[in-house]
Amino acid sequence: MKIGYARVSTDEQNLDLQIDALTAAGCETIYTDDGISGIAKERDGLSQALSAIGKGDVIIVWKLDRLGRSLGFLCNLIERFKTQGAGFQSLTDGIDTTTTGGKLVFHIMGALAEFERDLISERTKAGMTAIKMGSEILAESLG
């Protein structure tokens, strides 16, 4: 089964373009979120879509950023689809994990997400070291 997911983040936007594209792609069911940011991880429509996934299904979005804004979040979702035996397709981005090329793109995305997490971790450690050194210098000058 092809399951569609569409989202708009503001009241000025509407879902019509996405729903038309998902319908044309053969989606039998389309879940939506209206007026919700892509940063929000808790979305009713997305939760319903995730609950509806079965083995052999394909989750389809009009554009990748409709699913989420964070690379790490996107990779986690796509990995969840894979674990549940489902594929993923983004109509305008040319990503389709049911194909060999789409799987390659997903693995590249996963590597980039891991790289992003490592950079954040390194920056956090460097910041903590700088704060600790600054505190020690301050303590010495006061002491």
N, CA, C and O of each residue as an XYZ file, in Angstrom:
572
protein
N       0.839     -1.180      0.000
C       0.000      0.000      0.000
C       0.886      1.246      0.000
O       1.931      1.277      0.650
N       0.466      2.245     -0.719
C       1.159      3.531     -0.734
C       0.445      4.472      0.234
O      -0.752      4.733      0.110
N       1.214      4.971      1.202
C       0.677      5.854      2.235
C       1.303      7.230      2.052
O       2.528      7.358      2.043
N       0.475      8.255      1.907
C       0.964      9.608      1.721
C       0.987     10.389      3.016
O       0.184     10.152      3.919
N       1.920     11.325      3.096
C       1.968     12.248      4.233
C       2.227     13.650      3.687
O       3.159     13.869      2.914
N       1.382     14.597      4.107
C       1.515     15.985      3.675
C       1.469     16.886      4.902
O       0.785     16.596      5.884
N       2.224     18.001      4.822
C       2.263     18.937      5.949
C       2.470     20.348      5.434
O       3.234     20.580      4.497
N       1.779     21.283      6.059
C       2.066     22.703      5.863
C       2.281     23.308      7.241
O       1.711     22.852      8.232
N       3.114     24.346      7.287
C       3.470     24.893      8.591
C       2.729     26.174      8.956
O       2.741     26.575     10.120
N       2.083     26.824      7.990
C       1.360     28.056      8.308
C      -0.066     27.983      7.788
O      -0.377     27.199      6.892
N      -0.918     28.805      8.359
C      -2.314     28.840      7.934
C      -2.463     29.398      6.528
O      -3.464     29.129      5.862
N      -1.470     30.182      6.058
C      -1.530     30.757      4.715
C      -1.274     29.715      3.632
O      -1.685     29.899      2.486
N      -0.602     28.628      3.983
C      -0.318     27.564      3.035
C      -1.499     26.598      3.005
O      -2.280     26.524      3.953
N      -1.618     25.860      1.901
C      -2.639     24.812      1.916
C      -2.051     23.519      1.353
O      -1.008     23.508      0.699
N      -2.750     22.457      1.631
C      -2.265     21.109      1.333
C      -2.588     20.629     -0.076
O      -2.141     19.551     -0.467
N      -3.348     21.394     -0.844
C      -3.880     20.919     -2.131
C      -2.811     20.395     -3.088
O      -2.966     19.307     -3.642
N      -1.731     21.147     -3.292
C      -0.673     20.733     -4.219
C      -0.086     19.381     -3.815
O       0.087     18.490     -4.647
N       0.216     19.245     -2.527
C       0.799     18.000     -2.029
C      -0.185     16.833     -2.169
O       0.187     15.749     -2.618
N      -1.420     17.062     -1.787
C      -2.423     15.999     -1.857
C      -2.649     15.569     -3.308
O      -2.789     14.378     -3.586
N      -2.686     16.524     -4.223
C      -2.844     16.183     -5.645
C      -1.686     15.311     -6.130
O      -1.896     14.322     -6.832
N      -0.454     15.689     -5.748
C       0.728     14.926     -6.173
C       0.738     13.534     -5.554
O       1.085     12.560     -6.222
N       0.363     13.437     -4.292
C       0.333     12.136     -3.612
C      -0.750     11.235     -4.205
O      -0.551     10.029     -4.354
N      -1.882     11.820     -4.538
C      -2.956     11.063     -5.167
C      -2.507     10.554     -6.539
O      -2.739      9.398     -6.890
N      -1.859     11.436     -7.308
C      -1.357     11.046     -8.630
C      -0.302      9.946     -8.523
O      -0.158      9.140     -9.443
N       0.439      9.902     -7.411
C       1.458      8.873     -7.198
C       0.851      7.546     -6.753
O       1.564      6.556     -6.592
N      -0.473      7.530     -6.554
C      -1.137      6.278     -6.208
C      -1.363      6.038     -4.731
O      -1.666      4.915     -4.330
N      -1.221      7.078     -3.904
C      -1.440      6.900     -2.460
C      -2.901      6.564     -2.194
O      -3.810      7.258     -2.649
N      -3.103      5.495     -1.453
C      -4.447      5.058     -1.113
C      -4.982      5.793      0.110
O      -6.185      6.023      0.239
N      -4.071      6.155      1.001
C      -4.410      6.888      2.208
C      -3.416      8.031      2.347
O      -2.223      7.853      2.102
N      -3.902      9.204      2.738
C      -3.022     10.364      2.929
C      -3.310     10.956      4.306
O      -4.447     11.300      4.630
N      -2.267     11.064      5.093
C      -2.359     11.677      6.417
C      -1.780     13.081      6.314
O      -0.828     13.316      5.569
N      -2.359     14.013      7.067
C      -1.929     15.407      6.954
C      -1.734     16.057      8.311
O      -2.318     15.652      9.316
N      -0.894     17.078      8.303
C      -0.734     17.984      9.437
C      -0.808     19.391      8.876
O      -0.111     19.720      7.916
N      -1.640     20.210      9.466
C      -1.881     21.562      8.984
C      -1.477     22.563     10.068
O      -1.961     22.495     11.198
N      -0.584     23.495      9.712
C      -0.164     24.525     10.661
C       0.842     24.040     11.691
O       0.896     24.558     12.807
N       1.647     23.033     11.313
C       2.633     22.465     12.244
C       4.013     22.519     11.611
O       4.196     22.100     10.468
N       4.971     23.028     12.346
C       6.347     23.143     11.871
C       6.974     21.769     11.646
O       6.628     20.793     12.312
N       7.903     21.717     10.691
C       8.639     20.487     10.433
C       9.610     20.142     11.538
O      10.124     19.024     11.592
N       9.866     21.089     12.418
C      10.748     20.846     13.559
C      10.028     20.021     14.624
O      10.650     19.244     15.350
N       8.696     20.202     14.706
C       7.896     19.484     15.702
C       7.971     17.981     15.451
O       7.683     17.513     14.350
N       8.352     17.245     16.457
C       8.456     15.795     16.310
C       7.134     15.105     16.591
O       6.885     14.007     16.093
N       6.285     15.743     17.387
C       4.974     15.194     17.707
C       3.936     15.834     16.793
O       3.588     17.005     16.945
N       3.450     15.043     15.846
C       2.426     15.511     14.902
C       1.405     14.410     14.743
O       1.758     13.260     14.486
N       0.138     14.758     14.895
C      -0.929     13.746     14.829
C      -0.931     13.001     13.498
O      -0.974     11.771     13.471
N      -0.883     13.755     12.384
C      -0.924     13.116     11.071
C       0.259     12.184     10.855
O       0.101     11.085     10.325
N       1.447     12.625     11.267
C       2.635     11.785     11.126
C       2.516     10.547     12.010
O       2.867      9.446     11.585
N       2.028     10.717     13.225
C       1.839      9.571     14.122
C       0.875      8.558     13.517
O       1.099      7.350     13.605
N      -0.204      9.056     12.900
C      -1.171      8.161     12.264
C      -0.531      7.422     11.084
O      -0.754      6.226     10.894
N       0.262      8.145     10.299
C       0.949      7.515      9.157
C       1.905      6.431      9.646
O       1.963      5.344      9.071
N       2.651      6.727     10.702
C       3.606      5.758     11.240
C       2.891      4.519     11.768
O       3.392      3.403     11.632
N       1.724      4.715     12.367
C       0.945      3.592     12.895
C       0.365      2.727     11.773
O       0.123      1.535     11.960
N       0.146      3.335     10.614
C      -0.489      2.622      9.507
C       0.496      1.782      8.684
O       0.077      0.969      7.861
N       1.790      1.973      8.902
C       2.806      1.298      8.092
C       2.787     -0.210      8.322
O       2.753     -0.688      9.456
N       2.810     -0.930      7.227
C       2.931     -2.379      7.279
C       4.049     -2.833      6.349
O       4.559     -2.053      5.545
N       4.418     -4.084      6.467
C       5.479     -4.644      5.630
C       5.078     -4.516      4.155
O       3.968     -4.881      3.769
N       5.989     -3.998      3.351
C       5.751     -3.840      1.925
C       5.126     -2.500      1.541
O       5.022     -2.182      0.357
N       4.708     -1.712      2.540
C       4.135     -0.396      2.250
C       5.227      0.589      1.847
O       6.412      0.352      2.078
N       4.811      1.687      1.247
C       5.736      2.774      0.887
C       5.139      4.069      1.414
O       3.999      4.412      1.102
N       5.922      4.784      2.215
C       5.526      6.109      2.695
C       5.989      7.111      1.646
O       7.156      7.111      1.253
N       5.074      7.963      1.192
C       5.392      8.914      0.130
C       5.108     10.333      0.610
O       4.051     10.614      1.175
N       6.072     11.220      0.373
C       5.891     12.649      0.639
C       6.136     13.409     -0.652
O       6.817     12.921     -1.554
N       5.581     14.595     -0.732
C       5.782     15.443     -1.908
C       7.222     15.943     -1.957
O       7.854     15.954     -3.014
N       7.732     16.358     -0.794
C       9.089     16.879     -0.684
C       9.635     16.488      0.681
O       8.892     16.450      1.661
N      10.920     16.200      0.747
C      11.557     15.701      1.966
C      11.313     16.598      3.170
O      11.085     16.097      4.270
N      11.356     17.926      2.985
C      11.195     18.822      4.134
C       9.772     18.816      4.690
O       9.528     19.385      5.753
N       8.840     18.188      3.997
C       7.481     18.034      4.532
C       7.487     16.993      5.637
O       6.647     17.038      6.536
N       8.423     16.057      5.580
C       8.531     15.023      6.600
C       9.252     15.552      7.839
O       8.862     15.234      8.963
N      10.291     16.349      7.647
C      11.029     16.901      8.777
C      12.153     17.799      8.322
O      12.561     17.751      7.161
N      12.660     18.619      9.229
C      13.716     19.583      8.914
C      15.100     19.119      9.337
O      16.098     19.515      8.734
N      15.170     18.287     10.363
C      16.457     17.836     10.894
C      16.913     16.580     10.166
O      16.149     15.626     10.021
N      18.154     16.585      9.713
C      18.706     15.427      9.014
C      18.675     14.189      9.903
O      18.343     13.096      9.446
N      19.021     14.368     11.169
C      18.995     13.241     12.098
C      17.600     12.666     12.264
O      17.426     11.448     12.264
N      16.599     13.538     12.405
C      15.210     13.105     12.541
C      14.750     12.364     11.298
O      14.097     11.325     11.395
N      15.091     12.899     10.123
C      14.718     12.252      8.862
C      15.336     10.869      8.756
O      14.662      9.908      8.387
N      16.607     10.769      9.077
C      17.284      9.463      9.004
C      16.667      8.467      9.972
O      16.510      7.292      9.641
N      16.312      8.936     11.178
C      15.668      8.044     12.147
C      14.324      7.542     11.630
O      13.994      6.366     11.782
N      13.546      8.444     11.013
C      12.254      8.031     10.463
C      12.420      7.016      9.340
O      11.726      6.000      9.300
N      13.342      7.299      8.434
C      13.530      6.406      7.294
C      14.057      5.053      7.760
O      13.702      4.018      7.197
N      14.901      5.060      8.786
C      15.381      3.799      9.365
C      14.209      3.036     10.004
O      14.131      1.810      9.924
N      13.307      3.788     10.634
C      12.112      3.151     11.222
C      11.271      2.505     10.131
O      10.783      1.388     10.308
N      11.092      3.198      8.996
C      10.337      2.614      7.885
C      10.978      1.295      7.458
O      10.299      0.290      7.252
N      12.305      1.328      7.331
C      13.049      0.136      6.895
C      12.840     -1.012      7.884
O      12.599     -2.151      7.484
N      12.937     -0.702      9.181
C      12.753     -1.710     10.220
C      11.360     -2.330     10.147
O      11.186     -3.518     10.420
N      10.370     -1.517      9.776
C       8.991     -1.997      9.684
C       8.722     -2.676      8.331
O       7.605     -3.118      8.062
N       9.756     -2.752      7.490
C       9.604     -3.414      6.200
C       8.988     -2.537      5.128
O       8.508     -3.036      4.110
N       8.999     -1.225      5.355
C       8.394     -0.281      4.408
C       9.472      0.506      3.673
O      10.600      0.642      4.146
N       9.100      1.014      2.520
C       9.983      1.877      1.755
C       9.597      3.331      1.957
O       8.604      3.640      2.616
N      10.393      4.218      1.380
C      10.140      5.653      1.471
C      10.395      6.291      0.121
O      11.338      5.930     -0.585
N       9.551      7.237     -0.229
C       9.726      7.943     -1.493
C       9.399      9.424     -1.305
O       8.387      9.781     -0.701
N      10.280     10.282     -1.838
C      10.039     11.726     -1.887
C       9.906     12.098     -3.359
O      10.859     11.970     -4.128
N       8.729     12.554     -3.741
C       8.420     12.759     -5.156
C       9.321     13.790     -5.838
O       9.813     13.535     -6.937
N       9.546     14.940     -5.216
C      10.304     15.995     -5.896
C      11.809     15.912     -5.666
O      12.575     16.569     -6.370
N      12.241     15.118     -4.693
C      13.674     15.021     -4.388
C      14.343     13.816     -5.037
O      15.563     13.670     -4.964
N      13.561     12.959     -5.667
C      14.135     11.797     -6.340
C      14.682     10.746     -5.387
O      15.580      9.988     -5.752
N      14.151     10.691     -4.171
C      14.590      9.682     -3.206
C      13.545      8.573     -3.170
O      12.358      8.830     -2.970
N      13.997      7.349     -3.365
C      13.101      6.201     -3.357
C      13.881      5.008     -2.814
O      14.664      4.390     -3.536
N      13.662      4.685     -1.531
C      14.443      3.618     -0.902
C      14.023      2.228     -1.354
O      14.570      1.228     -0.888
N      13.056      2.161     -2.256
C      12.701      0.855     -2.814
C      13.583      0.517     -4.009
O      13.452     -0.559     -4.593
N      14.497      1.447     -4.381
C      15.434      1.221     -5.489
C      16.862      1.197     -4.950
O      17.126      1.686     -3.852
N      17.765      0.636     -5.718
C      19.171      0.579     -5.320
C      19.749      1.982     -5.157
O      20.442      2.254     -4.177
N      19.470      2.876     -6.110
C      19.968      4.248     -6.029
C      19.406      4.996     -4.836
O      20.108      5.780     -4.197
N      18.140      4.754     -4.537
C      17.515      5.393     -3.378
C      18.126      4.926     -2.074
O      18.281      5.709     -1.138
N      18.476      3.639     -2.011
C      19.141      3.118     -0.817
C      20.497      3.785     -0.638
O      20.903      4.080      0.486
N      21.203      4.024     -1.752
C      22.493      4.712     -1.682
C      22.322      6.116     -1.119
O      23.075      6.533     -0.239
N      21.333      6.841     -1.624
C      21.075      8.201     -1.135
C      20.783      8.166      0.358
O      21.277      9.010      1.105
N      19.984      7.195      0.801
C      19.677      7.081      2.222
C      20.930      6.844      3.047
O      21.094      7.450      4.106
N      21.818      5.973      2.580
C      23.049      5.695      3.323
C      23.939      6.934      3.388
O      24.592      7.173      4.404
N      23.969      7.711      2.330
C      24.731      8.967      2.340
C      24.118      9.931      3.356
O      24.839     10.586      4.110
N      22.789     10.015      3.372
C      22.114     10.871      4.351
C      22.452     10.427      5.772
O      22.707     11.260      6.642
N      22.455      9.136      6.001
C      22.778      8.609      7.321
C      24.196      8.968      7.742
O      24.437      9.327      8.894
N      25.139      8.870      6.797
C      26.526      9.228      7.088
C      26.633     10.718      7.416
O      27.371     11.109      8.320
N      25.897     11.542      6.680
C      25.908     12.986      6.953
C      25.303     13.295      8.317
O      25.792     14.176      9.024
N      24.257     12.588      8.691
C      23.646     12.794     10.005
C      24.612     12.405     11.114
O      24.713     13.102     12.123
N      25.318     11.300     10.933
C      26.303     10.874     11.929
C      27.430     11.901     12.029
O      27.884     12.215     13.129
N      27.880     12.423     10.894
C      28.908     13.457     10.864
C      28.428     14.699     11.621
O      29.178     15.287     12.401
N      27.170     15.094     11.385
C      26.589     16.256     12.067
C      26.567     16.039     13.582
O      26.913     16.945     14.340
N      26.160     14.840     14.031
C      26.132     14.537     15.464
C      27.532     14.593     16.062
O      27.713     15.105     17.167
N      28.527     14.071     15.341
C      29.902     14.096     15.831
C      30.426     15.524     15.956
O      31.107     15.855     16.926
N      30.110     16.371     14.973
C      30.531     17.774     15.040
C      29.916     18.479     16.238
O      30.599     19.228     16.936
N      28.649     18.248     16.477
C      27.966     18.862     17.624
C      28.615     18.400     18.920
O      28.830     19.198     19.832
N      28.925     17.118     18.999
C      29.572     16.571     20.188
C      30.947     17.204     20.401
O      31.289     17.574     21.525
N      31.731     17.329     19.343
C      33.056     17.950     19.445
C      32.956     19.401     19.890
O      33.738     19.847     20.729
N      32.001     20.140     19.336
C      31.819     21.542     19.720
C      31.411     21.657     21.183
O      31.878     22.545     21.896
N      30.540     20.759     21.624
C      30.097     20.780     23.015
C      31.273     20.515     23.948
O      31.440     21.209     24.951
N      32.088     19.513     23.622
C      33.256     19.192     24.449
C      34.241     20.353     24.471
O      34.791     20.684     25.522
N      34.468     20.978     23.307
C      35.390     22.122     23.247
C      34.862     23.279     24.080
O      35.631     23.954     24.764
N      33.563     23.512     24.028
C      32.952     24.587     24.817
C      33.076     24.318     26.303
O      33.371     25.230     27.076
N      32.853     23.076     26.715
C      32.964     22.719     28.128
C      34.406     22.867     28.615
O      34.646     23.316     29.736
N      35.360     22.488     27.770
C      36.772     22.652     28.123
C      37.109     24.128     28.278
O      37.800     24.513     29.221
N      36.623     24.957     27.356
C      36.889     26.398     27.428
C      36.289     27.002     28.689
O      36.912     27.852     29.327
N      35.097     26.577     29.052
C      34.456     27.086     30.273
C      35.254     26.661     31.492
O      35.477     27.462     32.400
N      35.689     25.400     31.522
C      36.461     24.889     32.658
C      37.773     25.646     32.797
O      38.160     26.024     33.903
N      38.463     25.871     31.674
C      39.734     26.595     31.711
C      39.518     28.028     32.144
O      40.317     28.573     32.906
N      38.445     28.650     31.668
C      38.137     30.015     32.062
C      37.842     30.123     33.547
O      38.254     31.086     34.194
N      37.132     29.143     34.095
C      36.822     29.123     35.513
C      38.085     28.964     36.342
O      38.229     29.603     37.384
N      39.004     28.114     35.885
C      40.263     27.899     36.613
C      41.115     29.165     36.611
O      41.706     29.525     37.629
N      41.173     29.833     35.469
C      41.933     31.086     35.373
C      41.329     32.138     36.280
O      42.058     32.854     36.966
N      40.019     32.243     36.297
C      39.336     33.206     37.149
C      39.594     32.901     38.613
O      39.848     33.816     39.397
N      39.535     31.633     38.996
C      39.774     31.231     40.376
C      41.195     31.569     40.811
O      41.417     32.020     41.935
N      42.162     31.347     39.909
C      43.552     31.680     40.214
C      43.736     33.179     40.407
O      44.452     33.604     41.313
N      43.102     33.974     39.570
C      43.284     35.422     39.666
C      42.590     35.986     40.900
O      43.024     37.014     41.419
N      41.533     35.352     41.384
C      40.839     35.809     42.568
C      41.476     35.255     43.840
O      41.347     35.828     44.921
N      42.159     34.136     43.684
C      42.630     33.423     44.852
C      43.948     33.807     45.294
O      44.451     33.267     46.278
